[in-house]
Amino acid sequence: MRGRRTLTVFLTTLVAMSLTVPAWGTTAFTSTGIATGGAAMETNPETAGKWVVYQTSTPIIPSSHGNVVMRDMTNGSIVTIGSGDDADQTNPDVSGNRVVYEDDATGNKNVRVYDRELAVDFPIATTTANEVLPRISGNLVVWLNDSTKELWYRDLSRGNTAKVPVASNVTVFDVDNGSIVWAEALVAEYIYIFDPSQDASPRLVYAVSAADDISSIRFHGEAITCTANSASGPRVIRLKLNFTGIMTFPTDTMNPDAFHDTLAFQDDVVTNDQIRWTQMDGDTTFIGSDSYNEGDAAIFGRRIAYEQYTAMLNTDIYVAKSPSEVARTAGSDRYMTAVNTSESYFTRSKNVILCTGENFPDALAAGPLARALKCPLLLTRRTAVPAATMTEMARLDVEKVFIIGGPATISASAEEQLVTAGYTVRRIAGDDRYETSVKVALAMTEVYEGIYGIDMAFFAKGDNFPDALALGPVAAGALSPIILVRSTSLPGDVASAVDTLNITSGVIAGDTYAVSSSVQSQLESLMAANGADPHPIERWSGANRYATAVDIVENGLANRWIDLDTVGVAIGTNFPDALGGGAALGYYGCPVLLVGNPDPLISWVGAHKHEIGRMDIFGDTSSVPYLVEELLDNTMAY
């Protein structure tokens, strides 16, 4: 129920896990100084996409002021925020082309945003209190009121500013992909998570040991990394959402940052602190020079920005790089590929979406619902759920299965198989693919309410799959449904849904051959009756399915509904691999591109390689040939 000030227990008991001694030296990094020399203090580096940001000051010069610097890793150019004014700009964070930072021009600390693409700077929080330590991910900015120790957030896409409910006595916090995590301490210390789009109150992630104090926290995907301080010293701990285990690193490790299945942190090795990079498969390496102390690492893909303390009042910024990861997630068939995708991206999930692996129509609209339910999408045969799929649901600790499509798609006997296994089953189905997509959209309204209620929809032709597959992660990031239409006519169920859902804006994927101008006009007339502005529909398209997928991704990036932390790749001439991969990356806020002739894909990746954290190919080499993987490896090796 919305509005209740209660705490939902999300994860209460955690079991300590031993840390396997890693293998050394498998991944090599090369470090380069990007802000060095002189009597300056360059500190607090952060990195995301193509940017490294940090603050710079010259404390030996009386009355000097600090500034924030953005460095473009594609060409080395820099932008200085606040140069020449009489104020200090500090504590930056970056997401996309936007930097959020503290500014004390008014005599107290306020939060501002600089948009590099638009070259504009605007305020976010400007009360008489000190608003400090801002963090940004996509359209969500979070900061701390230093007087009350309360957390506040602003959604830049929806324009709402609000206090995180119940959050008080906050010590450290972070934000990623629409969710906020923080630690707070009064009598005891706890770590919580809150998703403004669907949570009425915070969910408990971790009850901190009474012997520990959390002094840093970073959040990426499902991973939360912290510094836990005890009487014996600091140590890094790593938590996973929905999972009852923690990974603990040795004493004298601290200040970790996470990216996918890797983390970077400060490690007191021998005499001086160094940066240590670790991947959860056991690979690890040290970065930097043992002649200096290094710390405050920030990680994006295989890029790590960190401080090097060269002398008193002289701290430099270095960047360590290694060739970016190009992974492949595949199985022996489409069902196993979906299982392995789920295993790669989800630790636990109470829900799962189940779609047929034999045909595409009903499943095309399911990706945004999977994001709403924070769950994977698995595939089944029509008459029976494969054993591997059942095993994966058991690993996930699933409680409820959402079947998409009627008994002609997934049979009553398959549903009974799930019920017999102890699962609660809900079937979402219409008389045809168009009504099924409407029913999926209506199910999403049970999750998104209030200011996050659904008033936008994405439309794609229902008699082919490529455009809807590419739309999936972007629509998921926009918290909006995909509704299928005919190329030359608007189904009655869709027309009714536009009215029922009060849709006032939308996107059509594909050119007028895919979805005609007549269908667009009908949709716009329905939206006008709902109070929409003139011409409320955008059309995203290209010369073919591959170019349309690129246009969809570019527009998703422009609206900050997705980022390029991970870019998925799937074959463009078949649907199954992209279904599970698209749902997983939609949950993480990342896109999927389609590949046929690899040249357009390689060209796009080459233009964006500094913005891409990692890549994942969905499907085996019979779907996406090894040649494509090799070309991507070579292109991403910057």
N, C-alpha and C positions, 0 to 999 in steps of 0.2 A: 504494500500500500504506500503510495507516494506521501512524502511529507512527514513521516514518523521519524522521530529522533531516536532511533534504536541502532544498535550495532549488530550486524549479522555476522555470526561466526563463520569465517571463510576457511580457515585452516588453523587448528588449535594445537595439535601435537606434532612435533617434529622430531625426527630421529637423526642423530649425528651419523654422518657417513665418513669413513676413512678416505683420505686422499691418496690415490695411487701415485707412486713416485713417477714423474713424467719422463718421457724420452727426451733427450736433449738434442738441439741443433738441427732438427728436421726443417724448420722454417727459419729462413735467414732474413733479417731486416737491415736496411741501410739507413743511417741517420744523417740528417742535414740540418744545419742551423738556419733558421729563417728569420730570427730576430736576435742578433748577437753583437757584441762589441760595445764599447762606450760605457759610461757610468749610468746605466739605465736599469730599471727593474721591469722586465717583461714577465708577467705572471698570469695565472688563471686561464690556461689555454682550454679551448673547447673546439671540437671539430665535428662537422657533419656535411655531407655532400661534398662540394668542391671547396668548402671554406675551412680555414683555421682562424679562430678569433682569439684575442687575448687583450689584456690591459697593459698599458705602458706608463711609466712615471719616472721622474728623475728626482728622487728625494734629496740629493745633495744640492740641488738648486733651490734656494728659498722661494717660497710663494709659487712654485711651479704646480701644474695641475696634471692629473692623469687623464688618459684618453683610451678609447677602445679602438683596436685595429682589426680590420678584416683582411685576410690574405687569400687571394684566389690561387688555388693550387694548380690550376690549368696553365697559368702564365706568370705567376709570381707577383702580379700587381696587388697594390694595397689601397685600402680606403681607411682614412682615419676619421673616427666619429668624435666630434667635440674639439677638434684642433683650433686653438686660438681663443677659445672662450675662457671664462673665469670659473669654470666648474670642473668637478671630477666626474668622469664616466668610468664605471668599474663593474666587475662581476658579470661579464657578458656570457650569453649562450646563443647558439645559432641553430636554425632549422630552415632548410631551403635557402632562400635569399634574404631572410629576415634575421636580424640580431636584436635580442632583448638585453637591456642593461640597466644599471642604476645610474641616476643623475642627481647631483645635489645643487643644481642651479638656483633652486628656490630657498635654499638654506636647510632643507631636510632632504632625505633620499626618496626619490620617486622612480617609477619604472617607465621606461620608454622603449619604443620599437623603431628600428631603422630598417626600411625596406630598400635593399640595394637595387632591385630591378626597377622600382619606381623612383628611386632617389628621394624618398620622403621619410621624414622622422615624425613620430606622433606619440602622444602620451598614452599610457595605459592606466596608471595609478598615481594620483597626484593629491592625496589627502595631506593633512597636517602631520600625520604619523610618518614614521620611516617605513617605506616599503622596500624590501631588500631581497637579494639573492634570487632574481627572476630566472625561470626556466621556461623553455618553449619547445613544443613539438607540434608541427603542422599548424593548425589554427588555435591551439590551446596554449595560453600563457598562464603561469602560476607564480605566485610570489608570497612572501611572508610579511605580515604586519608585525614589525619588530616590537611594537609596544604591547600588543595583546597576544603575540605568539600564535596567531590564527592564520590559516591559509586562505588565500583568495585566488580566483581564477577568472579569466576572460576568454570567451570563445570568439575569436576574431571573425569567424564566418557568420555567426548568428547575432553578434553584438551584445551578448548578455555578460554581465559581471556579477559574480556571486561569491559568497563565502562557502568554503567546503564545510558541509555540516558536521558538527560535533568536534572537528579538528581543533585542538587547543594544546598549549604547551608543546608545540611542534619544535623539533630540534633540527632535523634535516629532511629534505624532500626532493622529488624528481617527477618528471612527466614523460610519458611516451605513448604515442598512438591512442590518444583520447583518454588515458587513465592516469591518475595521480597516485603516487605512493609517498608515504612519509613515516617518520618515527616520531613518537611523542612520549614524554615522560612526565609523570607526576609522582605517584608512589611507586608504580612499576612502569616499565617501558614496553611499548608495543609498536609493531609495524602494521599499517593499514593501507588499503587501496580503495579508490573511489573513481567511478566512471560517471561523469556528469550526465551522459546521455541516457543512462538507464538505472542508476543507483539512487535510492532515496536516502541511504545512509552508508557510511563506510563499512568495508568488510575487513575483518581481522585476518592478517596474513601470518603473523609470527609474534609469539609472546617471548620477549627477550629474556635471557637468563638474568637473574638478580645480580649475578657477578659481572655483568657486561653493561657497557654504555655505548650506544650507537652514535658515532661521530661523523659518518659519511654514508651516503646512500646513492646508488645509481640504478636505473631501471631501463631495460631494453627487452622488448618482446615478452617472454615469460620469465626472464631472469632478473632478480634483484640482488645486487652486490652491495655489501656494507663493510665498514670498519667497526669491529666490536672491540672495545677497550676493556681490559680486565686488569687485575693487580699485576699479572705477569707481563702485560704489554698488549699492544694492538695486534689484531689478526683479521684477515679477510674471511668473510663468510659469504656463501652464495646460496640463495634460495630460488626455488622454482614455484610459480603460482600453481595452486591446486595439488601440490606434491608434499608428502610428509617427510621429506628428508632435507638436510642441509649439507653443504660441502664446506669444510673448515680447513683453512690454510694455516701454516705454521705461525707462531708468534713473530712479531716484528715485520709483518706484512700489513699494508694499509692503503687507503684511498683508491679502491678499485673502480674501474669503469667497465661496462659490459657491452658486447656487441654479439648478437646471435649466440653461438656456443663458445665464444672466446671472451677473455677479459685481460685487462692490463692493470697493473698495480705496482705500488712501491714496495721494494723488498730490500731489507737491510742484509746484504749478502756477506760481506767481509768487514771492510772498514767504512765504506760509503754506501748510501742507498742507491739502488739502480731500479730501472723499470723492468718488470717481468711480464712477458706475454705468455698466456696459457690457453690452449684449446682443450675442450672437455674430453677429447679422445686421448689426452695424455701428452701431446706435443707441447713443448715449452722452450722458451729461450730468454736470455737476458739482453737488454737493449741499453745502449749508452756506454759511458766511460766509467771505469772504476776509480778514476782519478778525481771525480767530482760527485757530489750528491745530486740525485735526480728524483723528481717526484711529480705529483699532480698530473697523472696521465689521463688523457682523453682518447677514446678509440672510436674509429669509424672504419669498418671493413678491416683491411690490413694496413691501415694508417694510424699511427699513434703520435699525438702531440704531447709534449711534456716539457717541464721546466728543468734547466740545468743551473745549479748554483755555483757560479764560477768565482765569485769573490763577494765580500761584504758589500751590500747595496748594489749588487750586479747579478741579475738573474736573466738567463737567456731562454729562448724558446727553440726547441728542436722538434723535427718531425722524422719519425722512423717509418719506412715503407717496405712492404714485401708484396710480391705479385698477388693480385686479388684472387679470391677463391672462385672457381667455377665448379660447382658441385653437380652431381647427377643423382636424382631420386627416381628409382625405377624398381620394377618387380618383374616376375616371370610372365605376368599378364596384367590386364587393366585393373583387375581386382587387387592384385598384390601391389601394384604401383600406388593405388589409393591408400592401401594399408601402410606402406612404407612412408608415404607422404605424411599421413597422420602421425606415425611414430616419430618422424623427424621434427614435426612442428608442434605437437601437443603432448604434454606430460600426463595430464588427467583431464577429463571432461565429463560432466554429468549428462550432457546431451550429445547426440550425434544425428546428423542428417544422413538418410539412406536413400540413394537414387539407383535406378536401374543402370547397369553398365551396357545394356543392349541397344539402347536408343537414347537420343539426346533431348527431346522436347521438354519433358517435365522437369528435367534437372537444370535447365538453363537459368531459371529464376532463383535457384536455391542458394547461390553464393552469398547474397546479402543477408539472407536469413541465418546462414551459418555464422556470419559475423555478429549478428544480433544475439545469437545464442552462445557465442564464443566457443564454437565447437567445430570439429572436422566434418568433412563430407566423405562418406564411404560408398562403395558400389556393391551391388548385389545382382545375381542372376534373377530372372523373373520368378522361378518356382522355388528357389531355395537360396538361403544366405550362405555364401561360401564359408568353409571352416576357418580360413584365415581372417575373414571379416569378423566372425564371432569371437575369435581369439583377441583381435585388436580391441573390440568393444569391452572385453573383460579386462584387458590391460589398462584401458582408459578409465575403468570403473564407472561405466555408463549406467545411468538410471533410466533415461527416457530416449526412445528412438523416434525420430520424425521421418515417416515414410512420405516421399514426394511422388504423387501419382496414384492412379486407381488400381484396382485388382488386375486389369489387363496389362499393367506395367510391372507391378510387383504383386504377386498373387496372394490370395488369402492364406494359402499354406505357408508362404514365407513369413507373413505376419504372425501366424500361429506359432511358427518356430521361435520367433522372438518372444512372444508372450510366455511360451513354455519355458524359455530360458530365464524368465523372471523380469523381463524388461517391460516398462510401461510404454505403450505404443500409441502414437497419434498419427493418423493418416491425413495428409493435406492433399486434396484432389478435387478436380473439377471434371466436367463432362468432356473437355478437350484441353489441349495444351494452353490455350488462351485463358480459359477459366482457372486452370491450375495455377498459372502465374498470378492471377488476381487473388486467389486464395492464399498464396504465399505472401503477397503484399499485405493482405489483411492480417495475417499472423504476425507480421512485423509490427503492426500497430499495438500489439499486446506488450511489446518491449519498449518502444519509443513513444513517449508521451510529452505533453506540455510543450515547452519551447523546442524540444527535440522531436516533436510529433511529425509524422510524414506529411509533407506538402509538396514534394518533388518526386518525379519518377523518371526512370530511364526506359526507353522503348526500343525494341529490336524486333526484326522479322522472326516469326516463329517457325518457318519452314526450312531454316538452315541455322547452323550453330556458330560460325566464327565471330560475328559481331557481338552476340550475347556473351560468348566466352570472354572476350577482351573487356567487355563492360563490367563483368562480375566484380573484380576487386575494386574498381573505381566507384561503382554504385555502393558497394559495401562500405567504402571509406566515407561516402557521402551520407551514409545511414538511410539509404533510399532503395526502393525495390526496382527490379527489372520486370517490366510488363511486356508480354509478347503481343505483336499485332500481325495482321496479314499485310502483304505488300501493297494491296490496292484497296483494302476496305478495313474498317474498324469494327472488330467484334463487339456485339452488344454488351457482353460482360465487361469488356474493357471500358466502354463508354460509361457504364454504370459505376465502375470503380473510380474513374476520374472524378465523378460527382460525389460518391460516397466518401472518398478519401480527401476531398476538397483540394485536389492537386492544382497548384497555381504556377508551376514551372516544370520544365522537363528537358530531356536530351533525347534525340533520335540518333541511333548508330546506323551509319550506312548512307549511301546516296539515295537519290529518288527512285532508282531501280529497286533498291532493297525495301525502302518504305516511301511510298509515293507522296507527292506534294498534297494530294487530296487527303490522305490520312493525317498529315501534319495539320492541315487546315481544320479538319474535324476536331482534332485534339485541342488546338488553340481556341476554337470556339467554345469548347467545353470548359477550358480553363478560364476564359474570359467571363463566363457565367459565374465562376467561383471568385471573381474579383482580381484576376491576374492582370499584370501589365501587358501592353501590346506586344505581340511577338514573343511569347514566353518560352518558346522552344528553341534550343540550339541544335544544330545538326553537326555531328562529328563524323567525318568520312574521309576516305582516300581512294586512290585509283583501284585498289583491290583489297581483299581481306587483311593483308599484311599492313598495308598503308593505313587502313582504317584503324587497326589495332594501335599503330603508332600515334595517330591523331587522338585516339581515346586516352592514351597514356599522357600525352603532352597536355591535354586539357585537364586531366586529373591532377597533374603536377601544378598547373597554373592555379587551380582552385584549392590546392594544398590538402586534397582528400587522400592523396597517396604520397609516398616518398620513394626513393630508390635505394633504400637500405638493402633490399634484395630485389632482383629482377628475375622473374621466372620466364622460362622459354618452353613452349610446347608445340607440337606439330600442328600445322594449320589445316590439315586435310582430314583430321579425325578428332573426336571430341573427348574420349574418356580421360586421358592424362591431364588435360587442362581443367577438368571439373574439380578433382581433388586438389590439384595444385593451385587453382584459382581461388578456391575456398580457403585454403591455408594461408595464402598470401593476402587475401582480402582481410582475414583476421589480423594479420600483421601490418596491414596498411601499405601493401606493395603490389606492383602490377605483374601481369603476365603478357608477354609478347608472343605472337605466332610466327612460325618459321616454315618456309618452303624453300625457295631459292635463298641461300643464306646471305647474299650480298646486301639487301636492304637492312637486315638485322645487324650485320656487322658494321655497316655504315652508321647506324643509329647508336650502337654501343660505343663505337669509336668517338663519336661526338659527345657522349655523356660519361665516358669511363671514369673521370675524376669524381663524378657525382654518385657512382654506383658502389655500394658497399660489397656486395657479393652477387653471384648469379647461381641459379639452380635450374637445371634442365630436367623436365618431368617426362619420363618415358625412357625406354632403352634405346639402343643404337638402331633398332629396326624402325623406330619412330623418328628420333632425331639422331642422324648419323654422327659417328665419331668425328668426322670432318668438321661439323659445326662446333663441337666441343673444342677441338683444337684451334679453330679460328677464334673462338671466344677467348680461350686461354691466351693466345698471342695478342689479341686486341687489348685485353685487360692488364697485360703485364707492363704497366707504366712505371 
